Amino acid sequence: MKTSFSHIRADLRQAIEHVVARHLEKLDKLLKRYAPDLVQLHGGLQERPRKAEFSFSLNLALPTGTLHATGIAPDATSSVRVAFVELEAQLKKHKEKLRKDYEWKRKRPRAVLEFYRRLAGPPRHSRRFAPESAT
């Protein structure tokens, strides 16, 4: 995987690189089916002075599509973690769509569903057992 990061201040670089290294290992496990030279990850850190928070954005370019994630937090390392967690969730969902997991979901038979509905719901009485009204 080709990685590049920009706009990271020198005093924050070492802490961010430590967090990024941990998350890159996780991404490598998820991306092991892709050719390493076709996968590109770009990240950028932006400081928001008015709100005293950091914004870290990630772009992951795959042969099958491009994923974008942004993490906003009060400190730089937390924003990196938030962005990577969001990107990992997007990547898992992207891979599910490629595998067409939505077509392979197992459907339960109606009889089983009715049985469980009756167990969970209030007891149902049929008209046979209902008391007759006096007229």
C-alpha positions as CSV (number, residue, x, y, z in Angstrom):
1,M,0.0,0.0,0.0
2,K,1.3,3.4,-0.9
3,T,0.8,5.9,1.9
4,S,1.3,9.7,2.1
5,F,0.4,12.3,4.7
6,S,0.4,16.0,4.5
7,H,0.1,19.1,6.6
8,I,1.2,17.4,9.8
9,R,3.1,19.7,12.3
10,A,6.6,18.6,13.4
11,D,5.6,18.4,17.1
12,L,2.7,16.1,16.3
13,R,4.3,13.9,13.7
14,Q,5.8,11.2,16.0
15,A,2.5,10.7,18.0
16,I,0.5,10.5,14.8
17,E,2.9,8.1,13.1
18,H,2.6,5.7,16.1
19,V,-1.2,5.7,15.9
20,V,-1.2,5.4,12.1
21,A,1.2,2.4,12.2
22,R,-1.2,0.5,14.4
23,H,-4.2,1.2,12.1
24,L,-2.2,0.5,8.9
25,E,-1.6,-3.1,10.2
26,K,-5.4,-3.5,10.5
27,L,-6.0,-2.1,7.0
28,D,-3.3,-4.4,5.6
29,K,-5.3,-7.4,7.0
30,L,-8.5,-6.1,5.4
31,L,-6.7,-5.3,2.1
32,K,-4.7,-8.5,1.6
33,R,-6.7,-9.5,-1.5
34,Y,-5.7,-6.3,-3.4
35,A,-2.4,-5.8,-5.1
36,P,-0.3,-3.6,-2.8
37,D,0.8,-1.2,-5.6
38,L,-2.9,-0.5,-6.6
39,V,-3.9,0.7,-3.1
40,Q,-3.2,4.3,-2.2
41,L,-3.9,6.0,1.2
42,H,-3.6,9.7,1.6
43,G,-4.2,11.6,4.9
44,G,-4.2,15.2,5.9
45,L,-4.3,16.9,9.2
46,Q,-6.0,20.3,9.6
47,E,-6.2,22.4,12.7
48,R,-9.3,24.4,13.3
49,P,-8.3,27.4,15.5
50,R,-11.7,28.8,16.1
51,K,-13.0,25.6,17.7
52,A,-9.7,24.3,19.1
53,E,-10.0,21.0,17.4
54,F,-8.3,18.9,14.8
55,S,-9.7,17.3,11.6
56,F,-8.0,14.4,10.0
57,S,-9.2,13.2,6.6
58,L,-8.3,10.0,4.8
59,N,-8.7,9.0,1.2
60,L,-8.3,5.3,0.3
61,A,-8.1,4.6,-3.4
62,L,-8.9,1.0,-4.4
63,P,-9.2,-0.6,-7.8
64,T,-12.9,-1.0,-7.1
65,G,-13.6,2.4,-5.7
66,T,-12.5,5.3,-3.5
67,L,-13.4,5.7,0.2
68,H,-13.3,9.0,2.2
69,A,-13.3,9.4,6.0
70,T,-13.0,12.3,8.3
71,G,-12.3,12.4,12.0
72,I,-12.9,15.4,14.2
73,A,-11.6,15.5,17.8
74,P,-10.1,17.9,20.4
75,D,-6.6,16.5,19.9
76,A,-4.7,15.2,16.9
77,T,-4.3,11.6,17.8
78,S,-8.0,11.1,18.6
79,S,-8.9,12.6,15.3
80,V,-6.6,10.1,13.6
81,R,-8.3,7.2,15.5
82,V,-11.8,8.4,14.6
83,A,-10.9,8.7,10.9
84,F,-9.4,5.2,10.8
85,V,-12.3,3.6,12.6
86,E,-14.7,5.2,10.1
87,L,-12.6,4.1,7.2
88,E,-12.4,0.5,8.4
89,A,-16.2,0.4,8.8
90,Q,-16.6,1.7,5.2
91,L,-14.1,-0.8,3.9
92,K,-15.9,-3.7,5.5
93,K,-19.2,-2.5,4.0
94,H,-17.6,-2.0,0.6
95,K,-16.2,-5.6,0.7
96,E,-19.6,-6.9,1.7
97,K,-21.2,-5.2,-1.3
98,L,-18.5,-6.6,-3.6
99,R,-19.2,-10.1,-2.3
100,K,-22.9,-9.5,-2.7
101,D,-23.7,-10.6,0.9
102,Y,-27.2,-9.1,0.6
103,E,-28.1,-11.8,-1.9
104,W,-26.8,-14.6,0.3
105,K,-28.6,-13.7,3.5
106,R,-30.6,-16.6,4.7
107,K,-34.4,-16.2,4.9
108,R,-36.3,-17.9,7.6
109,P,-39.4,-20.0,6.7
110,R,-42.7,-18.3,7.6
111,A,-43.8,-21.2,10.0
112,V,-40.8,-20.6,12.2
113,L,-41.4,-16.9,12.3
114,E,-45.0,-17.4,13.3
115,F,-44.0,-19.8,16.0
116,Y,-41.6,-17.3,17.6
117,R,-44.1,-14.4,17.2
118,R,-46.7,-16.4,19.2
119,L,-44.2,-17.2,21.9
120,A,-43.2,-13.6,22.2
121,G,-46.6,-12.0,22.0
122,P,-49.5,-12.0,24.5
123,P,-51.5,-15.2,24.7
124,R,-54.1,-15.4,21.9
125,H,-57.5,-16.9,22.6
126,S,-59.7,-18.2,19.8
127,R,-63.4,-17.5,19.7
128,R,-64.2,-21.1,20.8
129,F,-62.9,-20.5,24.3
130,A,-64.3,-17.0,24.7
131,P,-67.1,-16.7,27.2
132,E,-70.5,-16.3,25.5
133,S,-72.4,-13.1,26.2
134,A,-75.8,-13.4,27.8
135,T,-78.5,-12.0,25.6
